[in-house]
Amino acid sequence: MGRGPRIIIPLGGESHSSEVWIGLTPSPKALRDLSADDICTACEQNYIDYWRSVGLTPNAEFSEDGGITRCITGLGQEFLNVVMSCKLPGDSLGSSIDAMIDQFRRRRLLLTWHVGRLTVPRDLGRHLEARGFPHDYDLTAMAYDLEQEDVSKPPEGVAVRRVSSGEDCRTWVSCLTRGWESPPDVAPWMNENACYNIPLESRMRISLPRRMYLGMLNGRPVGASMLFWSKDVAGLQCVGTAHEGRGKGVGGAVVSAALADARALGFRHVVVLSTVEGIGMYRRVGFLTFGKLPEHSMDFRLA
């Protein structure tokens, strides 16, 4: 099976383009053929590519300047101002770290800094801790084998539909931000970003490699998820369930809907970086654990 249609997404503020393929590359690997490091790296890369798409809209600043991949939204939620990876030479390591930290300090933002397989040097966390950034959290790298039989079925009263309209997008954002217990400024920001707003995506004349899913409990929207893909990697982003929908199978249902679409698109596995709270749900769906992505954080809002 060959490649799908070609989509060109211009990177904001850059003179080059990013090529994204829908469906299969010529020979995507099965999950059984990948090492734990391969899966962890795929999780990180999918996360970076997702943030790159977020950064296509002017209300988010995505940059890979100076060897540091980061996105700043200015919002007051810890994982929405993030350094995803960096490749820093030893002779400028300290000054590069200090300059990046100063960007967040001057703007009085929460900062989350990931130190994973795509970061050089690998012991960068030690340098962050020396500057007062504790290693205080880990995301868990997980993957689902799409070659296994799909036996998922939503519980009674639970239904999932793919987001397709502006009204659906706004409802999806409302579900997600309630599930994330986000501050009030997050939902309006998401509604104005093309990654979460299909009509805006169309007006910007871009095509983003993602699908969004809305979970319903007895007709009420309470769950959200996103399937995001790039090259031969498909991943889950933006998964959340509002409080009133938790423990009722909604989270598993919106994830299973994304898995079904990934299989139909020709992918052989799906990756996710799970929070501590989400690990149990992903395991029940059938995800396996492959490693950790350490986080270091600092709150400069009161600095």
C-alpha positions in Angstrom: 0.0 0.0 0.0 1.5 3.4 -1.0 1.4 6.9 0.4 -1.8 8.9 0.7 -2.4 12.4 -0.6 0.4 14.9 0.0 -0.3 17.8 2.3 2.0 20.8 2.6 1.8 22.8 5.8 3.9 26.0 5.8 5.6 26.6 9.1 4.7 29.9 10.7 7.4 32.5 10.1 9.7 30.2 8.2 10.7 30.1 4.6 10.4 26.3 4.3 7.6 23.8 4.5 6.7 20.7 6.5 5.5 17.7 4.5 2.9 15.5 6.1 1.6 12.3 4.6 -1.9 10.9 5.3 -1.8 7.1 5.6 1.1 4.8 5.2 4.7 5.5 4.4 6.1 2.6 2.2 7.1 0.3 5.1 5.9 1.4 8.6 7.2 -0.9 11.3 5.0 -3.1 13.4 5.1 -2.5 17.2 6.8 -5.9 17.8 9.7 -4.7 15.6 10.4 -1.5 17.7 12.5 -1.1 20.8 11.4 0.7 23.9 13.7 3.6 22.9 12.0 3.6 19.4 8.6 4.0 21.0 9.7 6.7 23.5 11.3 8.7 20.6 8.1 8.3 18.5 6.1 9.6 21.4 8.3 12.7 21.7 8.4 13.3 18.0 4.6 13.1 17.7 4.3 15.5 20.6 6.7 18.0 18.9 4.8 17.7 15.6 1.5 18.3 17.3 2.9 21.5 18.9 4.3 22.6 15.5 0.7 22.5 14.2 -0.5 24.5 17.2 2.2 27.1 16.4 0.8 27.7 12.9 -1.8 30.0 14.4 -0.5 33.4 15.6 -1.7 32.9 19.2 1.1 30.4 19.9 4.8 30.8 19.5 6.5 27.7 18.2 10.3 27.9 17.7 13.3 25.6 17.1 15.8 28.5 17.2 19.1 27.9 18.9 18.6 24.2 19.1 15.7 24.5 21.6 12.2 23.3 20.5 9.6 25.1 22.5 6.1 26.6 22.3 4.8 29.5 24.4 1.1 30.2 24.7 1.2 32.6 27.6 -1.6 30.7 29.3 -1.7 29.8 33.0 -1.6 26.0 32.7 1.7 24.3 33.3 1.8 22.1 30.1 0.9 24.9 27.7 4.3 26.7 27.9 6.8 24.0 27.2 10.3 23.1 26.1 10.0 19.8 24.3 13.6 19.0 23.4 17.0 20.6 22.8 20.3 19.9 21.2 22.9 22.1 22.9 26.7 22.0 22.5 28.7 21.8 25.6 30.5 25.1 25.2 27.2 27.1 25.2 25.1 24.8 27.3 24.8 27.0 30.4 24.2 30.2 28.6 21.6 28.7 26.3 19.7 27.2 29.3 19.8 30.5 31.1 18.6 32.5 28.1 15.6 30.2 27.6 14.7 30.3 31.3 15.0 34.1 31.2 12.4 34.3 28.4 9.8 32.6 30.6 10.9 34.5 33.8 10.5 37.9 32.1 7.0 36.9 30.9 6.1 35.5 34.3 4.9 32.1 33.0 4.7 28.5 34.1 7.4 26.5 32.3 7.5 22.8 31.8 10.8 21.4 30.4 11.0 17.8 29.0 14.3 15.9 29.1 13.9 12.8 26.9 15.6 10.8 24.1 15.6 13.8 21.8 17.5 16.0 24.2 21.3 16.5 24.0 23.0 16.2 26.4 21.0 13.5 28.0 21.9 14.7 31.5 20.5 18.1 30.9 18.1 17.5 33.8 21.0 17.8 36.1 21.7 21.3 34.8 18.1 22.3 35.2 18.0 21.0 38.8 21.1 23.1 39.6 19.1 26.1 38.5 16.1 25.4 40.7 14.0 23.3 38.3 13.1 20.1 40.2 12.3 16.8 38.4 8.8 16.7 39.6 6.8 14.6 37.1 7.0 11.9 34.5 4.9 11.3 31.5 4.6 7.6 30.5 5.4 6.5 27.0 2.8 4.0 25.8 1.8 2.3 22.6 -1.1 0.3 21.2 -0.7 -2.5 18.6 -3.2 -1.9 15.8 -2.5 -5.4 14.5 -4.4 -7.0 17.4 -8.1 -7.7 17.0 -10.3 -4.8 17.9 -12.9 -5.9 20.4 -13.8 -2.6 21.9 -17.5 -1.6 22.3 -18.8 1.6 24.0 -20.7 1.0 27.2 -24.4 1.5 27.2 -25.2 5.2 27.0 -21.8 6.1 25.6 -21.4 7.3 22.0 -18.6 8.9 20.0 -18.7 11.1 16.9 -16.0 12.7 14.9 -15.8 16.5 15.1 -16.8 18.1 11.8 -18.3 21.5 12.4 -17.5 24.8 14.2 -20.1 24.0 16.8 -18.6 20.6 17.4 -15.2 22.2 17.8 -16.4 24.5 20.5 -18.1 21.7 22.3 -15.0 19.6 22.1 -12.9 22.4 23.5 -15.4 22.8 26.4 -15.2 19.1 27.2 -11.5 19.0 27.1 -10.9 22.1 29.2 -13.4 20.9 31.8 -11.6 17.6 31.9 -8.2 19.4 32.3 -9.7 21.7 34.9 -8.2 24.6 32.9 -8.2 28.2 33.9 -10.8 30.4 32.2 -8.4 31.8 29.5 -7.6 28.3 27.9 -10.9 27.6 26.2 -11.1 31.0 24.3 -7.5 30.5 23.3 -8.1 27.0 21.9 -11.2 28.3 20.0 -9.0 30.8 18.2 -6.3 28.2 17.2 -6.7 26.3 14.0 -5.5 23.0 15.5 -8.7 22.9 17.5 -10.9 24.9 15.1 -11.8 23.3 11.7 -13.4 26.4 10.1 -10.4 28.5 11.1 -8.1 25.8 9.6 -10.0 26.1 6.3 -9.9 29.9 6.3 -6.1 29.7 6.9 -5.9 27.3 3.9 -4.0 24.7 5.7 -4.7 21.0 6.2 -3.7 19.6 9.6 -3.1 15.8 10.0 -5.5 15.3 12.9 -9.0 14.2 13.8 -11.0 15.1 16.9 -13.6 12.9 18.7 -16.4 13.9 21.0 -17.6 11.5 23.6 -21.3 11.6 24.7 -22.8 10.2 27.8 -26.6 9.8 27.6 -26.6 12.5 24.9 -24.4 14.9 26.9 -20.9 15.8 25.6 -18.3 15.0 28.3 -15.2 13.5 26.5 -12.6 14.6 24.0 -9.6 13.1 22.1 -7.4 13.9 19.1 -5.6 11.6 16.7 -2.5 13.4 15.3 -0.2 11.8 12.8 3.0 12.7 11.0 4.9 10.5 8.5 4.5 6.9 9.9 3.7 7.8 13.5 0.1 8.2 14.8 -0.4 9.5 18.3 -3.0 10.6 20.8 -3.1 14.1 21.9 -5.6 16.2 23.9 -7.5 13.4 25.7 -9.8 14.5 28.6 -13.1 13.6 30.2 -15.2 16.1 32.2 -15.8 15.1 35.9 -19.4 14.0 35.3 -18.2 11.5 32.6 -15.4 9.8 34.5 -15.5 6.2 35.4 -18.2 5.5 32.9 -16.2 4.3 29.9 -16.2 7.6 28.0 -12.4 8.0 28.0 -11.9 4.5 26.6 -14.5 5.1 24.0 -13.0 8.3 22.6 -9.6 6.7 22.5 -10.9 3.5 20.8 -12.6 5.7 18.1 -9.2 7.3 17.4 -7.6 3.9 17.3 -10.1 2.6 14.8 -9.4 5.6 12.5 -5.7 5.1 12.8 -6.1 1.5 11.7 -8.3 2.5 8.7 -5.6 5.1 7.7 -3.0 2.3 7.5 -1.0 2.8 10.7 0.2 -0.3 12.6 0.5 1.2 16.1 -0.5 4.4 18.0 1.6 6.1 20.7 0.7 8.4 23.6 2.4 10.2 26.4 0.1 9.5 29.4 -0.3 11.5 32.6 -0.3 9.5 35.8 -4.1 9.8 35.9 -4.5 8.3 32.5 -2.3 5.2 32.7 -5.1 2.9 34.1 -7.5 3.9 31.3 -4.9 3.3 28.5 -4.0 -0.1 30.0 -7.6 -1.1 30.0 -7.9 -0.2 26.3 -4.8 -2.3 25.6 -1.8 0.1 25.6 1.6 -1.2 26.8 4.2 0.8 28.7 7.6 1.5 27.2 9.3 4.2 29.3 9.2 7.7 30.8 9.6 11.3 29.7 10.9 13.3 32.7 9.6 16.8 33.3 11.2 19.7 35.1 9.0 22.7 36.0 9.1 26.2 37.5 6.4 28.8 38.1 7.6 32.3 37.4 4.1 33.9 37.8 5.0 35.3 41.2 8.7 35.9 40.5 
